[in-house]
Amino acid sequence: MDQALSQLCETVRAASASRTALRIRAGGTKDFYGNTPQGTLLDPRSAAGIVDYEPTELVVTARAGTPLAELEQLLAENGQMLAFEPPHFGAGATIGGCIAGGLAGPRRVSFGPTYGGVRDFVLGAKLINGHGELLSFGGTVMKNVAGYDVARLLAGSMGILGVIVEVSIKVLPRPLSHHTLRFELSEAAAIDRLNEWAGRPLPLSASTWHEGTLYLRLAGASAAVSAARHQLGGDHIDNAEADAFWNSIREQTHPFFAGELPLWRVSVPPTAAPLSIDAPLLIEWNGSLRWLRTDLSAQQVRECAKRAGGHATLFRGGDRSAGVFTPLSPALATIHQRLKAQFDPAGIFNRGRLYADL
């Protein structure tokens, strides 16, 4: 174990002995997300750098403090990418924060290579638990069945289980071609159209609907993209303009995300009908992710999401007294509590960041 990891382990052991809460925070680009951070700052960026990368294996292993931009640049130089297109939300974003936050960008697909969730691409991880022990989970291959799949469990855990210090991630080749189309459609028509296209062998990689306009990104082999462009019709958008648009969706710099109204992230089945809330709306992920700007109560928004077969998270702003994330059922709450007790028996890591009692 090197000095950086040894120091982090020692810090955790001391905090555990004194029951001192630790706030795990690297670049701080996602401080807004989750419940209010608590505790003494623990910055894990001393554990940084690429540990192993062999492009032909489509796997990269990096210390958690590695800047996300640095990792993406390395992959781009080798014609590869992080398949889940993670948002940065600032220059200080790290790969550890990316995994702990579990947030993915607009890239989604219904046919061909699997794009999407962070969890699907985490192969292995090293974690410092509440005893100050360095634990290793998973590996660097997809078919790894040794023990429990804890590495993927860390995706979206918000740091409540321990200090992520290293991750191994499956990467994918960058598409050879991409093109964005634009369609003038109502919300209901856009949802119907997206679900129709989802059942066809089309090289879809992202979709966004906002204020009567549906944007659709195609990506893959040049022949497949060209054929899809002619099949689907729509207005063609210049690639430079399209790249700027998709970046604004990923990083939430698009005008929709500006302003003081609370931002809700509503996850529903892609076939769900338009939500029964009259509020500014932006739809992603082939209809399954719907962003709302509204000052309605958490109960009202969550009841609406539940009727649509999903759940709602208060992503930015608003009254957080009801909790940022949808309350867990008693059975799921028990599982969460048991996991927390196993990994962090003293309850020192990111107290309350995910749920008030975790």
C-alpha positions as CSV (number, residue, x, y, z in Angstrom):
1,M,0.0,0.0,0.0
2,D,1.4,3.4,-1.0
3,Q,1.7,6.5,1.2
4,A,-1.5,8.2,-0.1
5,L,-3.7,5.1,0.7
6,S,-2.0,4.5,4.0
7,Q,-2.7,8.1,5.1
8,L,-6.3,7.9,4.0
9,C,-6.7,4.6,6.0
10,E,-5.1,6.1,9.1
11,T,-7.5,9.2,8.9
12,V,-10.5,6.9,8.7
13,R,-9.3,4.7,11.6
14,A,-8.9,7.8,13.8
15,A,-12.3,9.2,12.8
16,S,-13.9,5.8,13.5
17,A,-12.3,5.6,17.0
18,S,-13.6,9.1,17.9
19,R,-16.9,8.7,16.0
20,T,-16.1,11.8,14.0
21,A,-18.3,12.2,10.9
22,L,-16.4,12.6,7.6
23,R,-17.5,14.4,4.6
24,I,-15.9,12.8,1.6
25,R,-15.4,15.5,-1.0
26,A,-12.9,15.9,-3.9
27,G,-13.6,18.6,-6.5
28,G,-17.0,19.5,-4.9
29,T,-18.7,19.8,-8.3
30,K,-21.7,17.7,-7.0
31,D,-22.1,19.4,-3.6
32,F,-25.6,20.5,-4.7
33,Y,-26.7,16.8,-5.2
34,G,-28.1,14.8,-2.3
35,N,-29.0,15.9,1.2
36,T,-26.8,18.5,3.0
37,P,-23.2,17.3,3.4
38,Q,-22.1,16.9,7.0
39,G,-18.8,16.2,8.8
40,T,-15.1,17.0,8.7
41,L,-13.8,17.3,5.1
42,L,-11.9,14.2,3.8
43,D,-10.3,15.0,0.4
44,P,-9.3,11.7,-1.4
45,R,-7.5,13.4,-4.3
46,S,-4.1,12.3,-3.0
47,A,-5.0,8.9,-4.5
48,A,-4.8,9.9,-8.2
49,G,-3.4,8.7,-11.5
50,I,-4.0,6.0,-14.1
51,V,-3.1,2.6,-12.6
52,D,-3.5,0.4,-15.8
53,Y,-4.8,1.0,-19.3
54,E,-4.5,-1.4,-22.2
55,P,-6.8,0.0,-25.0
56,T,-7.1,-3.4,-26.7
57,E,-8.7,-4.8,-23.5
58,L,-11.3,-1.9,-23.3
59,V,-10.7,-1.5,-19.6
60,V,-9.1,1.4,-17.7
61,T,-8.2,1.3,-14.0
62,A,-7.7,4.7,-12.3
63,R,-7.3,6.1,-8.8
64,A,-10.5,7.9,-7.7
65,G,-8.9,11.3,-7.4
66,T,-8.0,11.3,-11.1
67,P,-9.6,14.3,-12.8
68,L,-12.5,13.1,-15.0
69,A,-11.3,15.4,-17.9
70,E,-7.8,13.8,-17.7
71,L,-9.2,10.3,-18.0
72,E,-11.5,11.3,-20.9
73,Q,-8.7,12.9,-22.7
74,L,-6.6,9.7,-22.4
75,L,-9.4,7.6,-23.8
76,A,-10.1,10.1,-26.6
77,E,-6.4,9.9,-27.7
78,N,-7.0,6.2,-28.2
79,G,-10.3,6.5,-29.9
80,Q,-12.3,5.4,-26.9
81,M,-14.8,6.9,-24.4
82,L,-16.7,6.4,-21.2
83,A,-19.9,4.9,-22.5
84,F,-22.2,6.6,-19.9
85,E,-21.1,10.2,-20.9
86,P,-20.9,11.5,-17.4
87,P,-21.6,15.1,-16.5
88,H,-18.7,17.1,-15.0
89,F,-20.6,20.1,-13.5
90,G,-17.2,21.8,-13.1
91,A,-13.5,21.6,-13.8
92,G,-12.8,19.7,-10.5
93,A,-14.8,16.6,-11.3
94,T,-13.0,13.3,-10.5
95,I,-13.7,9.7,-11.5
96,G,-14.4,8.8,-7.8
97,G,-17.1,11.5,-7.6
98,C,-18.4,10.3,-10.9
99,I,-18.9,6.8,-9.6
100,A,-20.2,7.9,-6.2
101,G,-22.7,10.2,-7.8
102,G,-23.8,7.6,-10.3
103,L,-25.0,10.3,-12.8
104,A,-25.0,9.5,-16.5
105,G,-25.3,11.9,-19.5
106,P,-27.7,11.9,-22.5
107,R,-26.2,8.9,-24.2
108,R,-28.7,6.1,-24.4
109,V,-29.4,3.4,-27.0
110,S,-32.1,0.8,-27.7
111,F,-30.2,-1.3,-30.2
112,G,-26.6,-2.4,-30.5
113,P,-23.9,-1.5,-28.0
114,T,-25.1,-0.9,-24.5
115,Y,-24.8,2.8,-23.5
116,G,-26.1,4.3,-20.3
117,G,-25.9,3.7,-16.6
118,V,-22.7,4.1,-14.6
119,R,-23.3,0.9,-12.7
120,D,-23.2,-1.2,-15.9
121,F,-19.6,-0.3,-16.6
122,V,-18.0,-0.6,-13.2
123,L,-15.9,-3.8,-13.2
124,G,-14.0,-3.4,-10.0
125,A,-13.2,-1.1,-7.1
126,K,-11.0,-0.5,-4.1
127,L,-12.7,0.9,-1.0
128,I,-11.6,2.0,2.5
129,N,-14.3,0.9,4.9
130,G,-15.3,2.3,8.3
131,H,-12.6,0.2,10.0
132,G,-9.9,1.9,7.9
133,E,-9.3,-1.3,5.9
134,L,-8.5,-1.3,2.2
135,L,-10.9,-3.7,0.5
136,S,-10.9,-4.9,-3.2
137,F,-14.0,-6.0,-5.1
138,G,-14.6,-7.2,-8.6
139,G,-11.8,-7.2,-11.2
140,T,-11.0,-6.0,-14.7
141,V,-13.1,-8.4,-16.9
142,M,-16.8,-8.5,-17.5
143,K,-17.2,-12.1,-16.6
144,N,-16.1,-11.8,-12.9
145,V,-18.2,-13.8,-10.5
146,A,-16.0,-13.9,-7.5
147,G,-18.1,-12.9,-4.4
148,Y,-20.7,-10.2,-4.2
149,D,-20.9,-7.5,-6.9
150,V,-20.0,-4.7,-4.5
151,A,-18.1,-2.6,-7.1
152,R,-21.4,-1.9,-8.9
153,L,-23.1,-1.2,-5.6
154,L,-20.8,1.8,-5.1
155,A,-22.3,3.5,-8.2
156,G,-24.7,6.1,-6.8
157,S,-23.9,5.3,-3.2
158,M,-23.0,9.0,-2.5
159,G,-20.0,7.9,-0.4
160,I,-22.0,6.5,2.5
161,L,-20.3,3.1,2.4
162,G,-16.7,4.2,2.3
163,V,-13.9,6.1,0.5
164,I,-13.7,4.9,-3.1
165,V,-10.0,5.0,-3.9
166,E,-9.7,3.1,-7.2
167,V,-12.1,1.9,-9.9
168,S,-11.8,-0.3,-13.0
169,I,-14.2,0.7,-15.8
170,K,-15.2,-0.9,-19.1
171,V,-14.8,1.6,-22.0
172,L,-16.0,1.6,-25.6
173,P,-14.7,2.7,-29.0
174,R,-15.9,6.2,-30.0
175,P,-18.5,6.0,-32.8
176,L,-17.1,6.5,-36.3
177,S,-19.9,8.8,-37.3
178,H,-22.6,10.8,-35.5
179,H,-25.4,13.1,-36.7
180,T,-28.3,14.9,-35.0
181,L,-31.8,15.3,-36.4
182,R,-34.6,17.7,-35.3
183,F,-38.3,17.2,-35.4
184,E,-41.2,19.5,-34.5
185,L,-43.5,17.3,-32.3
186,S,-45.8,17.6,-29.3
187,E,-44.7,15.9,-26.1
188,A,-47.1,13.0,-26.5
189,A,-46.2,12.5,-30.2
190,A,-42.5,12.6,-29.3
191,I,-42.9,9.9,-26.6
192,D,-44.8,7.7,-29.1
193,R,-42.2,8.2,-31.8
194,L,-39.3,7.4,-29.5
195,N,-41.0,4.2,-28.4
196,E,-41.6,3.3,-32.0
197,W,-38.0,3.9,-33.0
198,A,-36.8,1.9,-29.9
199,G,-38.1,-1.3,-31.5
200,R,-36.2,-0.8,-34.7
201,P,-32.4,-1.5,-35.4
202,L,-31.5,2.2,-35.4
203,P,-28.1,3.7,-34.2
204,L,-29.8,5.9,-31.6
205,S,-27.4,7.4,-29.0
206,A,-29.4,10.3,-27.4
207,S,-32.7,12.0,-27.4
208,T,-34.1,15.2,-25.9
209,W,-37.5,16.8,-26.2
210,H,-38.2,20.4,-25.1
211,E,-40.8,23.0,-26.0
212,G,-42.2,21.2,-29.0
213,T,-38.9,20.0,-30.5
214,L,-37.4,16.6,-30.4
215,Y,-33.6,16.2,-30.9
216,L,-32.3,12.8,-31.9
217,R,-28.6,11.8,-32.1
218,L,-27.5,9.0,-34.3
219,A,-24.0,7.4,-33.7
220,G,-22.2,4.4,-35.1
221,A,-20.9,3.1,-38.4
222,S,-21.1,5.7,-41.2
223,A,-23.4,3.5,-43.3
224,A,-25.8,2.9,-40.5
225,V,-26.0,6.6,-39.5
226,S,-26.5,7.6,-43.2
227,A,-29.2,5.0,-43.7
228,A,-31.0,6.1,-40.5
229,R,-30.9,9.8,-41.5
230,H,-32.8,9.0,-44.7
231,Q,-35.3,6.7,-43.0
232,L,-36.2,9.1,-40.2
233,G,-36.3,12.4,-42.0
234,G,-36.3,15.5,-39.9
235,D,-34.1,18.5,-40.1
236,H,-30.3,18.0,-40.1
237,I,-28.2,19.9,-37.6
238,D,-24.6,20.8,-38.2
239,N,-22.3,18.6,-36.1
240,A,-20.6,21.5,-34.3
241,E,-23.9,23.0,-33.3
242,A,-25.2,19.6,-32.3
243,D,-22.1,18.9,-30.1
244,A,-22.6,22.2,-28.3
245,F,-26.3,21.3,-27.8
246,W,-25.6,17.8,-26.3
247,N,-22.9,19.2,-24.1
248,S,-25.4,21.8,-22.8
249,I,-27.8,18.9,-21.9
250,R,-25.0,16.9,-20.2
251,E,-23.6,19.8,-18.2
252,Q,-27.0,21.4,-17.6
253,T,-26.0,24.7,-19.1
254,H,-29.0,24.7,-21.5
255,P,-31.4,27.6,-20.7
256,F,-34.0,25.1,-19.4
257,F,-31.8,24.4,-16.4
258,A,-31.3,28.1,-15.5
259,G,-33.4,30.0,-12.9
260,E,-34.5,29.6,-9.3
261,L,-37.3,27.0,-9.7
262,P,-36.5,23.7,-8.0
263,L,-35.3,21.0,-10.5
264,W,-36.8,17.6,-10.2
265,R,-35.4,14.4,-11.9
266,V,-38.3,12.1,-12.6
267,S,-37.6,8.5,-13.7
268,V,-40.5,6.7,-15.3
269,P,-41.0,3.9,-17.9
270,P,-40.3,5.2,-21.4
271,T,-43.9,4.5,-22.4
272,A,-45.4,6.6,-19.7
273,A,-47.9,9.2,-20.8
274,P,-47.1,12.9,-20.3
275,L,-46.9,13.8,-16.6
276,S,-50.0,15.4,-15.0
277,I,-48.0,18.5,-13.9
278,D,-48.2,21.8,-15.8
279,A,-44.5,22.9,-15.5
280,P,-41.5,23.5,-17.7
281,L,-40.3,20.1,-18.9
282,L,-37.3,18.5,-20.7
283,I,-37.3,14.8,-21.6
284,E,-34.3,12.5,-22.1
285,W,-33.4,8.9,-22.4
286,N,-36.0,7.9,-24.9
287,G,-38.8,9.1,-22.6
288,S,-37.6,7.5,-19.3
289,L,-36.0,10.6,-17.8
290,R,-38.2,13.7,-17.4
291,W,-36.8,16.9,-15.8
292,L,-39.3,19.3,-14.2
293,R,-39.0,22.9,-13.0
294,T,-41.7,23.4,-10.3
295,D,-42.2,24.7,-6.8
296,L,-44.9,22.1,-6.0
297,S,-44.4,20.2,-2.8
298,A,-42.3,17.0,-2.7
299,Q,-45.5,15.0,-2.0
300,Q,-47.2,16.4,-5.1
301,V,-44.3,15.7,-7.4
302,R,-43.7,12.2,-6.0
303,E,-47.4,11.3,-6.2
304,C,-47.3,12.3,-9.9
305,A,-44.2,10.2,-10.5
306,K,-45.7,7.3,-8.7
307,R,-48.9,7.4,-10.8
308,A,-46.7,7.3,-13.9
309,G,-44.9,4.2,-12.5
310,G,-41.7,5.9,-11.4
311,H,-40.1,8.0,-8.7
312,A,-38.8,11.6,-8.3
313,T,-35.5,13.1,-7.0
314,L,-35.1,16.7,-6.0
315,F,-32.0,17.4,-8.0
316,R,-31.3,21.1,-7.4
317,G,-32.7,23.8,-5.1
318,G,-36.1,23.6,-3.3
319,D,-37.1,22.6,0.2
320,R,-35.2,19.5,1.2
321,S,-36.9,18.8,4.5
322,A,-38.9,15.9,3.0
323,G,-35.6,14.4,1.7
324,V,-34.0,14.6,-1.7
325,F,-34.6,11.0,-2.7
326,T,-37.9,9.1,-2.8
327,P,-38.4,7.4,0.7
328,L,-37.6,3.7,0.6
329,S,-40.0,0.9,1.4
330,P,-39.5,-0.7,4.8
331,A,-37.9,-3.8,3.1
332,L,-35.4,-1.7,1.1
333,A,-34.7,0.6,4.0
334,T,-33.7,-2.5,6.1
335,I,-31.3,-3.7,3.3
336,H,-29.7,-0.2,3.1
337,Q,-29.3,0.0,6.9
338,R,-27.7,-3.5,7.0
339,L,-25.2,-2.6,4.2
340,K,-24.3,0.7,5.9
341,A,-23.7,-1.2,9.2
342,Q,-21.4,-3.7,7.5
343,F,-19.3,-1.2,5.7
344,D,-19.4,1.7,8.1
345,P,-20.4,0.5,11.6
346,A,-19.5,3.8,13.3
347,G,-21.6,5.7,10.8
348,I,-18.9,8.2,10.0
349,F,-19.1,8.4,6.1
350,N,-21.3,11.1,4.5
351,R,-24.0,11.0,7.2
352,G,-27.4,11.6,5.9
353,R,-26.2,12.4,2.4
354,L,-28.4,9.7,0.8
355,Y,-31.1,9.2,3.5
356,A,-31.4,10.9,6.9
357,D,-30.8,7.7,8.8
358,L,-27.9,6.4,6.7
